[in-house]
Amino acid sequence: MDQLIIDAIEQGGYIGIFLLMVLENVVPPVPSEVIMGVGGLLVARGAMDFWPLLLIGTLGTTAGNYFWYWLGNSWGFARLEPFVDRWGRWLTVDWHHIVQAQLFFVKHGHWVVFFLRFSPFLRTIISLPAGLAHMPLGKFLAFTFAGSLIWNALLIKGGEWLGRYLQESQDVLAWIILGFVGLAAIGYVWRVMTWQPRPPSSERPDNAD
């Protein structure tokens, strides 16, 4: 199974990496740790090069985050709330999560878009409050790209190191890859199964559109 994942990413090439990184930020649960980590493994094997992988993967991350920014910036609270109510189970968020992320963004400012690229929490969802707050597009794209560039570089280097360190221990490498995939899938299924729709409320930041 691990070789199947590696082969699929290798055969997809840089275009495949771009598309997977877009999906990782739009459709859960596609873990960036596996995508860029396997990319690093392919760098260690000489099947990919570090800089093209890093730049193309980061462009994919930025494009995926832009989708949520565009949604918030274009739709606003009034149109977004029914969308979240309808699809929240599959997105594993409810309206309360959106409001809390919006309040967090307003409290801490635009720099959270950069710094949360290194966090497992709010890493993608923060793009939605940025759009809702009409953060300047150029600044949003720059902060997203810069933060994602550093994060993806760490993932690639980690995968590259792991591939070389475990070159003679392919069974261990297989369990690590499958472990990441399995944890992501289990986590997503658990969030879907335990998701509860929010109770009716007028919860909305004061400055909402």
TORKOL-4160 file (C-alpha; in steps of 0.2 Angstrom, whole numbers, padded with zeros to 4 digits, m for minus):
209
<pt num="1" X="0000" Y="0000" Z="0000"/>
<pt num="2" X="0014" Y="0012" Z="0004"/>
<pt num="3" X="0022" Y="0009" Z="m0013"/>
<pt num="4" X="0005" Y="0012" Z="m0021"/>
<pt num="5" X="0004" Y="0029" Z="m0013"/>
<pt num="6" X="0022" Y="0033" Z="m0018"/>
<pt num="7" X="0020" Y="0027" Z="m0036"/>
<pt num="8" X="0003" Y="0037" Z="m0037"/>
<pt num="9" X="0012" Y="0053" Z="m0032"/>
<pt num="10" X="0027" Y="0050" Z="m0042"/>
<pt num="11" X="0017" Y="0046" Z="m0058"/>
<pt num="12" X="0006" Y="0062" Z="m0055"/>
<pt num="13" X="0022" Y="0072" Z="m0056"/>
<pt num="14" X="0022" Y="0091" Z="m0051"/>
<pt num="15" X="0005" Y="0093" Z="m0058"/>
<pt num="16" X="m0001" Y="0080" Z="m0047"/>
<pt num="17" X="0007" Y="0087" Z="m0032"/>
<pt num="18" X="m0001" Y="0104" Z="m0036"/>
<pt num="19" X="m0018" Y="0096" Z="m0038"/>
<pt num="20" X="m0016" Y="0086" Z="m0022"/>
<pt num="21" X="m0011" Y="0101" Z="m0012"/>
<pt num="22" X="m0026" Y="0111" Z="m0018"/>
<pt num="23" X="m0037" Y="0097" Z="m0013"/>
<pt num="24" X="m0028" Y="0096" Z="0004"/>
<pt num="25" X="m0035" Y="0113" Z="0008"/>
<pt num="26" X="m0052" Y="0111" Z="0000"/>
<pt num="27" X="m0058" Y="0093" Z="0003"/>
<pt num="28" X="m0054" Y="0084" Z="0019"/>
<pt num="29" X="m0046" Y="0073" Z="0023"/>
<pt num="30" X="m0030" Y="0074" Z="0012"/>
<pt num="31" X="m0015" Y="0076" Z="0023"/>
<pt num="32" X="m0002" Y="0088" Z="0017"/>
<pt num="33" X="0011" Y="0079" Z="0028"/>
<pt num="34" X="0009" Y="0063" Z="0017"/>
<pt num="35" X="0009" Y="0073" Z="0001"/>
<pt num="36" X="0024" Y="0083" Z="0004"/>
<pt num="37" X="0032" Y="0070" Z="0015"/>
<pt num="38" X="0031" Y="0057" Z="0001"/>
<pt num="39" X="0037" Y="0071" Z="m0011"/>
<pt num="40" X="0053" Y="0073" Z="0000"/>
<pt num="41" X="0055" Y="0054" Z="m0001"/>
<pt num="42" X="0055" Y="0055" Z="m0020"/>
<pt num="43" X="0068" Y="0069" Z="m0018"/>
<pt num="44" X="0079" Y="0057" Z="m0008"/>
<pt num="45" X="0077" Y="0044" Z="m0022"/>
<pt num="46" X="0081" Y="0057" Z="m0036"/>
<pt num="47" X="0063" Y="0056" Z="m0044"/>
<pt num="48" X="0059" Y="0074" Z="m0040"/>
<pt num="49" X="0069" Y="0090" Z="m0036"/>
<pt num="50" X="0068" Y="0100" Z="m0020"/>
<pt num="51" X="0064" Y="0117" Z="m0027"/>
<pt num="52" X="0051" Y="0113" Z="m0041"/>
<pt num="53" X="0042" Y="0102" Z="m0028"/>
<pt num="54" X="0043" Y="0116" Z="m0015"/>
<pt num="55" X="0037" Y="0130" Z="m0026"/>
<pt num="56" X="0023" Y="0120" Z="m0035"/>
<pt num="57" X="0017" Y="0112" Z="m0019"/>
<pt num="58" X="0016" Y="0129" Z="m0011"/>
<pt num="59" X="0007" Y="0136" Z="m0026"/>
<pt num="60" X="m0006" Y="0122" Z="m0023"/>
<pt num="61" X="m0008" Y="0126" Z="m0005"/>
<pt num="62" X="m0010" Y="0145" Z="m0009"/>
<pt num="63" X="m0023" Y="0141" Z="m0022"/>
<pt num="64" X="m0033" Y="0129" Z="m0010"/>
<pt num="65" X="m0033" Y="0143" Z="0003"/>
<pt num="66" X="m0038" Y="0156" Z="m0009"/>
<pt num="67" X="m0054" Y="0146" Z="m0012"/>
<pt num="68" X="m0060" Y="0149" Z="0006"/>
<pt num="69" X="m0054" Y="0167" Z="0005"/>
<pt num="70" X="m0064" Y="0169" Z="m0010"/>
<pt num="71" X="m0079" Y="0161" Z="m0003"/>
<pt num="72" X="m0079" Y="0172" Z="0013"/>
<pt num="73" X="m0074" Y="0188" Z="0003"/>
<pt num="74" X="m0088" Y="0185" Z="m0010"/>
<pt num="75" X="m0102" Y="0178" Z="0000"/>
<pt num="76" X="m0101" Y="0186" Z="0017"/>
<pt num="77" X="m0110" Y="0180" Z="0032"/>
<pt num="78" X="m0127" Y="0181" Z="0026"/>
<pt num="79" X="m0124" Y="0168" Z="0011"/>
<pt num="80" X="m0111" Y="0158" Z="0020"/>
<pt num="81" X="m0121" Y="0153" Z="0035"/>
<pt num="82" X="m0134" Y="0143" Z="0026"/>
<pt num="83" X="m0120" Y="0134" Z="0016"/>
<pt num="84" X="m0111" Y="0129" Z="0032"/>
<pt num="85" X="m0127" Y="0123" Z="0040"/>
<pt num="86" X="m0130" Y="0112" Z="0025"/>
<pt num="87" X="m0113" Y="0105" Z="0022"/>
<pt num="88" X="m0105" Y="0107" Z="0039"/>
<pt num="89" X="m0105" Y="0089" Z="0043"/>
<pt num="90" X="m0094" Y="0085" Z="0028"/>
<pt num="91" X="m0083" Y="0100" Z="0031"/>
<pt num="92" X="m0083" Y="0095" Z="0050"/>
<pt num="93" X="m0086" Y="0113" Z="0055"/>
<pt num="94" X="m0102" Y="0122" Z="0061"/>
<pt num="95" X="m0106" Y="0140" Z="0062"/>
<pt num="96" X="m0099" Y="0142" Z="0079"/>
<pt num="97" X="m0082" Y="0137" Z="0073"/>
<pt num="98" X="m0083" Y="0150" Z="0059"/>
<pt num="99" X="m0088" Y="0164" Z="0072"/>
<pt num="100" X="m0074" Y="0159" Z="0084"/>
<pt num="101" X="m0061" Y="0159" Z="0070"/>
<pt num="102" X="m0068" Y="0176" Z="0064"/>
<pt num="103" X="m0066" Y="0183" Z="0082"/>
<pt num="104" X="m0049" Y="0176" Z="0083"/>
<pt num="105" X="m0044" Y="0184" Z="0066"/>
<pt num="106" X="m0051" Y="0201" Z="0071"/>
<pt num="107" X="m0042" Y="0200" Z="0088"/>
<pt num="108" X="m0025" Y="0195" Z="0082"/>
<pt num="109" X="m0024" Y="0203" Z="0065"/>
<pt num="110" X="m0018" Y="0199" Z="0048"/>
<pt num="111" X="m0002" Y="0190" Z="0054"/>
<pt num="112" X="m0011" Y="0175" Z="0060"/>
<pt num="113" X="m0013" Y="0170" Z="0041"/>
<pt num="114" X="0006" Y="0168" Z="0041"/>
<pt num="115" X="0009" Y="0160" Z="0058"/>
<pt num="116" X="m0006" Y="0148" Z="0057"/>
<pt num="117" X="0002" Y="0139" Z="0042"/>
<pt num="118" X="0013" Y="0131" Z="0055"/>
<pt num="119" X="m0001" Y="0125" Z="0066"/>
<pt num="120" X="m0012" Y="0110" Z="0065"/>
<pt num="121" X="m0027" Y="0120" Z="0071"/>
<pt num="122" X="m0035" Y="0133" Z="0060"/>
<pt num="123" X="m0022" Y="0131" Z="0047"/>
<pt num="124" X="m0035" Y="0131" Z="0032"/>
<pt num="125" X="m0050" Y="0138" Z="0041"/>
<pt num="126" X="m0042" Y="0154" Z="0045"/>
<pt num="127" X="m0043" Y="0159" Z="0026"/>
<pt num="128" X="m0062" Y="0160" Z="0028"/>
<pt num="129" X="m0062" Y="0174" Z="0041"/>
<pt num="130" X="m0048" Y="0183" Z="0031"/>
<pt num="131" X="m0060" Y="0183" Z="0017"/>
<pt num="132" X="m0075" Y="0188" Z="0028"/>
<pt num="133" X="m0065" Y="0202" Z="0035"/>
<pt num="134" X="m0060" Y="0208" Z="0017"/>
<pt num="135" X="m0041" Y="0206" Z="0020"/>
<pt num="136" X="m0032" Y="0214" Z="0005"/>
<pt num="137" X="m0030" Y="0200" Z="m0007"/>
<pt num="138" X="m0011" Y="0204" Z="m0011"/>
<pt num="139" X="m0007" Y="0203" Z="0008"/>
<pt num="140" X="m0017" Y="0187" Z="0010"/>
<pt num="141" X="m0008" Y="0178" Z="m0004"/>
<pt num="142" X="0009" Y="0184" Z="0001"/>
<pt num="143" X="0006" Y="0178" Z="0019"/>
<pt num="144" X="m0001" Y="0162" Z="0014"/>
<pt num="145" X="0013" Y="0158" Z="0002"/>
<pt num="146" X="0027" Y="0163" Z="0014"/>
<pt num="147" X="0020" Y="0153" Z="0028"/>
<pt num="148" X="0016" Y="0138" Z="0017"/>
<pt num="149" X="0033" Y="0139" Z="0009"/>
<pt num="150" X="0042" Y="0137" Z="0026"/>
<pt num="151" X="0030" Y="0123" Z="0032"/>
<pt num="152" X="0031" Y="0113" Z="0015"/>
<pt num="153" X="0050" Y="0115" Z="0016"/>
<pt num="154" X="0050" Y="0107" Z="0033"/>
<pt num="155" X="0039" Y="0093" Z="0027"/>
<pt num="156" X="0049" Y="0089" Z="0011"/>
<pt num="157" X="0066" Y="0089" Z="0021"/>
<pt num="158" X="0058" Y="0078" Z="0034"/>
<pt num="159" X="0052" Y="0066" Z="0021"/>
<pt num="160" X="0069" Y="0067" Z="0012"/>
<pt num="161" X="0078" Y="0063" Z="0029"/>
<pt num="162" X="0066" Y="0049" Z="0033"/>
<pt num="163" X="0069" Y="0041" Z="0016"/>
<pt num="164" X="0087" Y="0041" Z="0018"/>
<pt num="165" X="0087" Y="0036" Z="0036"/>
<pt num="166" X="0075" Y="0022" Z="0033"/>
<pt num="167" X="0082" Y="0017" Z="0016"/>
<pt num="168" X="0086" Y="m0001" Z="0023"/>
<pt num="169" X="0070" Y="m0002" Z="0033"/>
<pt num="170" X="0056" Y="m0001" Z="0020"/>
<pt num="171" X="0043" Y="m0009" Z="0032"/>
<pt num="172" X="0045" Y="0004" Z="0045"/>
<pt num="173" X="0043" Y="0017" Z="0031"/>
<pt num="174" X="0027" Y="0009" Z="0026"/>
<pt num="175" X="0020" Y="0009" Z="0043"/>
<pt num="176" X="0024" Y="0028" Z="0045"/>
<pt num="177" X="0015" Y="0032" Z="0028"/>
<pt num="178" X="0000" Y="0021" Z="0032"/>
<pt num="179" X="m0001" Y="0028" Z="0049"/>
<pt num="180" X="m0002" Y="0046" Z="0043"/>
<pt num="181" X="m0016" Y="0041" Z="0030"/>
<pt num="182" X="m0025" Y="0030" Z="0043"/>
<pt num="183" X="m0025" Y="0044" Z="0056"/>
<pt num="184" X="m0031" Y="0057" Z="0044"/>
<pt num="185" X="m0045" Y="0045" Z="0038"/>
<pt num="186" X="m0050" Y="0040" Z="0056"/>
<pt num="187" X="m0050" Y="0058" Z="0062"/>
<pt num="188" X="m0061" Y="0063" Z="0048"/>
<pt num="189" X="m0073" Y="0049" Z="0050"/>
<pt num="190" X="m0074" Y="0052" Z="0069"/>
<pt num="191" X="m0078" Y="0071" Z="0066"/>
<pt num="192" X="m0091" Y="0067" Z="0054"/>
<pt num="193" X="m0099" Y="0054" Z="0065"/>
<pt num="194" X="m0099" Y="0065" Z="0081"/>
<pt num="195" X="m0104" Y="0081" Z="0072"/>
<pt num="196" X="m0119" Y="0090" Z="0079"/>
<pt num="197" X="m0128" Y="0104" Z="0070"/>
<pt num="198" X="m0128" Y="0120" Z="0080"/>
<pt num="199" X="m0143" Y="0126" Z="0089"/>
<pt num="200" X="m0153" Y="0140" Z="0081"/>
<pt num="201" X="m0145" Y="0157" Z="0087"/>
<pt num="202" X="m0141" Y="0174" Z="0080"/>
<pt num="203" X="m0122" Y="0172" Z="0084"/>
<pt num="204" X="m0113" Y="0183" Z="0072"/>
<pt num="205" X="m0099" Y="0196" Z="0074"/>
<pt num="206" X="m0105" Y="0214" Z="0076"/>
<pt num="207" X="m0095" Y="0219" Z="0060"/>
<pt num="208" X="m0103" Y="0205" Z="0049"/>
<pt num="209" X="m0109" Y="0209" Z="0032"/>
